[in-house]
Amino acid sequence: MKYTLYRSFGDLDRQVSKHTLIAVEYGSSIDAVTNALIQDVTDDLAESPEYAGCKTTAYAPEPVRCTRRVKRYQYEMMGKVIPPNAPKNILLDYGITETAE
């Protein structure tokens, strides 16, 4: 299977056509590529100049919740930026498409 990772502009349901392609991973299942997708998200955030000096992490992919309006993605992830001296963390949604290859 082919798993294509896209970064949203904060909210997965908004500006879907403008989401940015981040990475493509291949594996037998979403579980097989989970670690690679988490690394892709953390690398994407860490390489962003606006988050320089911040710690980054990501949550494992989950099936897209039924409350989401977006139908493009089969899975979603959340990236987290942890600024050193800020009262709140910054959360960004990522979408994942799954296609047979």
Secondary structure in CASP SS format (residue, H / E / C, confidence):
PFRMAT SS
TARGET T0000
AUTHOR 0000-0000-0000
METHOD secondary structure of the structure
MODEL  1
M C 1.00
K E 1.00
Y E 1.00
T E 1.00
L E 1.00
Y E 1.00
R E 1.00
S C 1.00
F C 1.00
G C 1.00
D C 1.00
L C 1.00
D C 1.00
R C 1.00
Q C 1.00
V H 1.00
S H 1.00
K H 1.00
H C 1.00
T E 1.00
L E 1.00
I E 1.00
A E 1.00
V E 1.00
E E 1.00
Y E 1.00
G C 1.00
S C 1.00
S C 1.00
I H 1.00
D H 1.00
A H 1.00
V H 1.00
T H 1.00
N H 1.00
A H 1.00
L H 1.00
I H 1.00
Q H 1.00
D H 1.00
V H 1.00
T H 1.00
D H 1.00
D H 1.00
L H 1.00
A H 1.00
E C 1.00
S C 1.00
P H 1.00
E H 1.00
Y H 1.00
A C 1.00
G C 1.00
C C 1.00
K E 1.00
T E 1.00
T E 1.00
A E 1.00
Y C 1.00
A C 1.00
P C 1.00
E E 1.00
P E 1.00
V C 1.00
R C 1.00
C C 1.00
T C 1.00
R C 1.00
R C 1.00
V C 1.00
K C 1.00
R C 1.00
Y C 1.00
Q C 1.00
Y E 1.00
E E 1.00
M E 1.00
M E 1.00
G E 1.00
K E 1.00
V E 1.00
I E 1.00
P C 1.00
P C 1.00
N C 1.00
A C 1.00
P C 1.00
K C 1.00
N C 1.00
I E 1.00
L E 1.00
L E 1.00
D E 1.00
Y E 1.00
G E 1.00
I E 1.00
T E 1.00
E E 1.00
T E 1.00
A C 1.00
E C 1.00
END
